[in-house]
Amino acid sequence: MIEFKMIIDKLVLYLPKIGLGLSVLLVFIFMSWVVRKIITKRIKPKTKNPLLADFLGKIAAFIITITGFVFFLNIIGLGRIATHIMAGAGITTFVIGFAFKDIGENFLSGILMAFKSPFRVGDLIETGGTMGYVSELNLRESILKTLDGKDVYIPNSQIIKSPLFNYTIDGFLRYEILIGIDYNVDIKNTIEIIQKVLLNFSEVLQGDKKPIVVAENFAASSVSLKAFYWIDTFKSKSKAYHLNLKSNIMIQILEQLNKNNIYLPSEIVELKNYNNQSLKTNN
């Protein structure tokens, strides 16, 4: 009973310090929120990548919050812990040492990506077998919105270590369409017909990136032609837009080939009778 009373007395004695410490901590948290807003607002107009502004704002807010926590420890009488934190190799070292190894690794990877800017908000990327649109870059992970609407949280270190495919960052994206035609068809004339179809679409780029059609392969029952065309992803980064355009191009190609009596051959199956016996079929 006496020990319990002593604990209560000490708690009452420390309450003013705890209250003051919490007040200071809350002030620092509020300051971190304000500083984050200011940094984000000032840097965004000056950079092409909004992710960098958001990320720098988050880092500044994080450092201010940690500083507030150190003051909180000092006020409530745990100054030695605060001294050890500050006497290490800085706040960042404390964070990496205090947290788990992967958290520190993801944190540093996030800093590298923020400054290197391999992608921006809205870019269509693929990494580690996951494809989606970039929606956010945090201190620990990057958030992608997949083509079927799922939110995927990918650790930053995983993106740094894996190949990253950005389909929309420079505004150019190439698509391919494979077409099989009969061996008896005039190949040069067919190529011209397909090329005219591609040139009729305003979304297909011209000039240095004009569409081309080439003969690619001799298959068992057809000659394989491949059509290449480029589109401007700055007009629309939507995958649905890209697929819809490709679908319309394929429909137009098929209609023009049919109008010119150029038909796509069916698969040819060769039957060999090694025993010279009549083959029986069921009607």
C-alpha positions as CSV (number, residue, x, y, z in Angstrom):
1,M,0.0,0.0,0.0
2,I,2.9,2.3,0.9
3,E,4.7,1.5,-2.4
4,F,1.5,2.2,-4.4
5,K,1.2,5.6,-2.6
6,M,4.8,6.4,-3.5
7,I,4.1,5.6,-7.1
8,I,1.1,7.9,-7.1
9,D,3.0,10.7,-5.5
10,K,5.8,10.5,-8.1
11,L,3.3,10.4,-10.8
12,V,1.6,13.5,-9.5
13,L,5.0,15.1,-9.2
14,Y,5.8,14.4,-12.8
15,L,2.4,15.3,-14.2
16,P,3.3,19.0,-14.8
17,K,6.5,17.9,-16.7
18,I,4.6,15.3,-18.7
19,G,1.9,17.9,-19.5
20,L,4.5,20.5,-20.6
21,G,6.4,17.9,-22.6
22,L,3.2,16.8,-24.4
23,S,2.4,20.4,-25.1
24,V,5.8,21.0,-26.6
25,L,5.5,17.8,-28.7
26,L,2.1,18.9,-30.0
27,V,3.5,22.3,-31.0
28,F,6.3,20.6,-32.9
29,I,3.8,18.3,-34.7
30,F,1.7,21.3,-35.6
31,M,4.9,23.1,-36.9
32,S,5.8,20.0,-38.9
33,W,2.4,20.1,-40.6
34,V,2.7,23.8,-41.4
35,V,6.3,23.4,-42.7
36,R,5.3,20.5,-44.9
37,K,2.5,22.5,-46.4
38,I,4.8,25.5,-47.1
39,I,7.6,23.5,-48.6
40,T,5.2,21.5,-50.8
41,K,3.4,24.7,-52.0
42,R,6.7,26.5,-52.7
43,I,8.5,23.7,-54.5
44,K,5.7,22.3,-56.6
45,P,5.6,25.2,-59.1
46,K,9.4,25.0,-59.5
47,T,9.7,21.3,-60.3
48,K,8.3,19.1,-63.0
49,N,7.8,16.3,-60.6
50,P,5.2,16.9,-57.8
51,L,6.4,13.8,-56.0
52,L,9.7,15.5,-55.2
53,A,7.9,18.4,-53.5
54,D,5.6,16.1,-51.5
55,F,8.6,13.9,-50.5
56,L,10.7,16.9,-49.3
57,G,7.8,18.2,-47.3
58,K,7.4,14.8,-45.6
59,I,11.1,14.6,-44.8
60,A,11.1,18.1,-43.2
61,A,7.9,17.3,-41.2
62,F,9.5,14.0,-40.1
63,I,12.7,15.7,-38.8
64,I,10.7,18.4,-36.9
65,T,8.5,15.7,-35.3
66,I,11.6,13.7,-34.2
67,T,13.2,16.9,-32.8
68,G,10.0,17.6,-30.8
69,F,10.2,14.1,-29.5
70,V,13.7,14.7,-28.3
71,F,12.6,17.9,-26.5
72,F,9.8,15.9,-24.9
73,L,12.2,13.3,-23.5
74,N,14.4,16.1,-22.1
75,I,11.4,17.8,-20.4
76,I,10.1,14.7,-18.7
77,G,13.6,13.9,-17.3
78,L,14.8,11.4,-19.8
79,G,17.6,13.6,-21.1
80,R,20.2,10.9,-21.3
81,I,18.1,9.0,-23.9
82,A,17.8,12.3,-25.9
83,T,21.5,12.9,-25.6
84,H,22.3,9.5,-26.9
85,I,19.9,10.1,-29.8
86,M,21.5,13.4,-30.7
87,A,25.1,12.1,-30.1
88,G,24.8,9.3,-32.6
89,A,25.3,10.1,-36.2
90,G,22.4,12.5,-36.4
91,I,18.6,12.1,-36.5
92,T,18.7,10.0,-39.7
93,T,21.1,7.5,-38.2
94,F,18.9,7.3,-35.1
95,V,15.9,6.5,-37.3
96,I,17.7,3.8,-39.2
97,G,19.2,2.3,-36.1
98,F,16.1,2.6,-34.0
99,A,13.8,1.2,-36.7
100,F,14.2,-2.1,-38.6
101,K,16.8,-2.4,-41.3
102,D,14.2,-2.6,-44.1
103,I,12.5,0.7,-43.0
104,G,15.8,2.5,-43.1
105,E,16.6,1.0,-46.5
106,N,13.2,2.0,-47.9
107,F,13.6,5.5,-46.5
108,L,16.9,6.0,-48.2
109,S,15.5,4.5,-51.4
110,G,12.6,6.9,-51.3
111,I,15.1,9.8,-51.1
112,L,17.0,8.6,-54.1
113,M,13.8,8.1,-56.1
114,A,12.5,11.6,-55.1
115,F,15.6,13.3,-56.5
116,K,16.2,11.0,-59.5
117,S,12.5,11.2,-60.5
118,P,12.1,7.9,-62.4
119,F,8.3,8.5,-62.4
120,R,5.7,11.2,-61.7
121,V,2.2,11.1,-60.4
122,G,0.0,9.5,-63.0
123,D,2.8,7.7,-64.9
124,L,2.1,4.2,-66.0
125,I,4.9,2.0,-64.7
126,E,5.7,-1.7,-64.2
127,T,8.1,-3.1,-61.6
128,G,8.4,-6.5,-60.1
129,G,5.5,-7.8,-62.2
130,T,3.1,-5.1,-61.1
131,M,1.7,-2.6,-63.5
132,G,-0.2,0.5,-62.5
133,Y,-0.4,4.3,-62.3
134,V,1.7,6.1,-59.7
135,S,-0.6,7.8,-57.1
136,E,1.9,8.6,-54.3
137,L,5.5,8.3,-53.0
138,N,5.9,7.9,-49.2
139,L,8.9,7.6,-46.9
140,R,8.5,3.8,-47.0
141,E,6.6,2.8,-50.1
142,S,5.2,3.9,-53.5
143,I,1.5,3.4,-54.1
144,L,0.3,2.2,-57.5
145,K,-3.2,2.0,-58.8
146,T,-3.4,-1.2,-61.0
147,L,-5.4,-1.3,-64.2
148,D,-8.1,-3.2,-62.4
149,G,-8.4,-0.7,-59.6
150,K,-6.3,-2.3,-56.9
151,D,-4.0,-0.1,-54.6
152,V,-0.6,-1.8,-54.4
153,Y,2.0,-0.6,-51.8
154,I,5.5,-1.4,-53.1
155,P,8.5,-0.9,-50.8
156,N,10.8,1.7,-52.2
157,S,13.9,-0.5,-51.8
158,Q,12.1,-3.1,-54.0
159,I,11.7,-0.6,-56.8
160,I,15.3,0.5,-56.5
161,K,16.6,-3.1,-56.8
162,S,14.2,-4.2,-59.6
163,P,14.0,-3.1,-63.3
164,L,11.5,-0.2,-63.6
165,F,9.5,0.3,-66.8
166,N,7.9,3.7,-67.3
167,Y,5.6,3.7,-70.2
168,T,4.5,7.3,-70.2
169,I,7.3,9.6,-68.8
170,D,8.6,10.9,-72.2
171,G,5.2,11.1,-73.9
172,F,5.9,8.4,-76.5
173,L,4.6,4.8,-76.5
174,R,4.8,2.3,-79.3
175,Y,2.3,-0.4,-80.0
176,E,2.4,-3.4,-82.4
177,I,-0.2,-5.3,-84.3
178,L,0.5,-8.8,-85.8
179,I,-1.4,-9.7,-89.0
180,G,-1.3,-13.0,-90.9
181,I,-2.1,-13.0,-94.6
182,D,-2.3,-15.8,-97.2
183,Y,0.8,-16.6,-99.3
184,N,-1.1,-15.9,-102.5
185,V,-1.8,-12.2,-101.5
186,D,0.1,-9.3,-102.9
187,I,2.3,-8.5,-99.8
188,K,3.4,-5.0,-101.0
189,N,-0.2,-3.9,-101.7
190,T,-1.4,-5.3,-98.4
191,I,1.4,-3.4,-96.5
192,E,0.3,-0.1,-98.3
193,I,-3.4,-0.7,-97.3
194,I,-2.5,-1.3,-93.6
195,Q,-0.2,1.8,-93.6
196,K,-3.0,4.0,-95.0
197,V,-5.3,2.8,-92.2
198,L,-2.7,3.8,-89.6
199,L,-2.2,7.2,-91.2
200,N,-5.9,8.0,-91.1
201,F,-5.9,8.0,-87.3
202,S,-5.1,11.4,-85.9
203,E,-3.9,9.8,-82.6
204,V,-1.1,8.0,-84.4
205,L,2.1,10.1,-84.6
206,Q,3.7,11.1,-87.9
207,G,7.1,12.5,-88.8
208,D,10.0,10.7,-87.3
209,K,7.7,8.3,-85.5
210,K,5.3,7.6,-88.4
211,P,3.8,4.1,-88.5
212,I,5.5,1.3,-90.5
213,V,4.4,-2.1,-91.6
214,V,6.9,-4.9,-92.3
215,A,6.9,-8.6,-93.2
216,E,8.2,-10.3,-90.2
217,N,7.9,-14.1,-90.6
218,F,6.9,-17.0,-92.8
219,A,4.4,-19.1,-90.7
220,A,3.0,-22.5,-91.6
221,S,-0.1,-21.2,-93.4
222,S,0.5,-17.4,-93.6
223,V,2.9,-14.6,-94.0
224,S,3.2,-12.6,-90.8
225,L,3.1,-8.8,-91.1
226,K,3.7,-6.5,-88.1
227,A,2.4,-2.9,-87.9
228,F,4.2,-0.5,-85.6
229,Y,2.7,2.9,-84.5
230,W,3.5,5.5,-81.8
231,I,1.0,7.5,-79.7
232,D,1.4,10.6,-77.5
233,T,0.9,9.6,-73.9
234,F,0.7,13.3,-72.8
235,K,-2.7,13.5,-74.4
236,S,-3.9,10.5,-72.4
237,K,-2.1,8.1,-70.1
238,S,-5.2,6.0,-69.7
239,K,-4.6,2.3,-70.6
240,A,-8.3,2.1,-71.6
241,Y,-7.7,4.9,-74.1
242,H,-4.7,3.1,-75.6
243,L,-6.5,-0.3,-75.8
244,N,-9.6,1.3,-77.4
245,L,-7.4,3.0,-80.0
246,K,-5.7,-0.3,-80.8
247,S,-9.0,-2.0,-81.1
248,N,-10.4,0.6,-83.5
249,I,-7.2,0.4,-85.7
250,M,-7.5,-3.4,-85.8
251,I,-11.2,-3.2,-86.8
252,Q,-10.4,-0.7,-89.6
253,I,-7.5,-2.9,-90.9
254,L,-9.8,-5.9,-91.1
255,E,-12.5,-4.0,-92.9
256,Q,-10.1,-2.6,-95.5
257,L,-8.5,-6.0,-96.1
258,N,-12.0,-7.5,-96.6
259,K,-12.9,-4.7,-99.0
260,N,-9.8,-5.5,-101.1
261,N,-10.5,-9.3,-101.0
262,I,-7.6,-9.9,-98.7
263,Y,-8.6,-12.5,-96.2
264,L,-6.8,-13.9,-93.1
265,P,-6.1,-17.6,-93.7
266,S,-7.3,-20.3,-91.4
267,E,-4.9,-22.7,-89.8
268,I,-3.8,-25.5,-92.2
269,V,-3.6,-29.0,-90.7
270,E,-1.6,-31.6,-92.7
271,L,-2.5,-35.2,-92.3
272,K,-0.1,-38.0,-93.2
273,N,-1.1,-41.6,-93.8
274,Y,2.0,-43.8,-93.3
275,N,0.1,-47.1,-93.6
276,N,-1.7,-46.3,-96.9
277,Q,-5.0,-47.1,-95.2
278,S,-8.2,-45.2,-95.9
279,L,-9.0,-42.5,-93.3
280,K,-12.4,-42.7,-91.6
281,T,-14.2,-39.6,-90.6
282,N,-17.5,-39.1,-88.7
283,N,-20.1,-36.9,-90.2
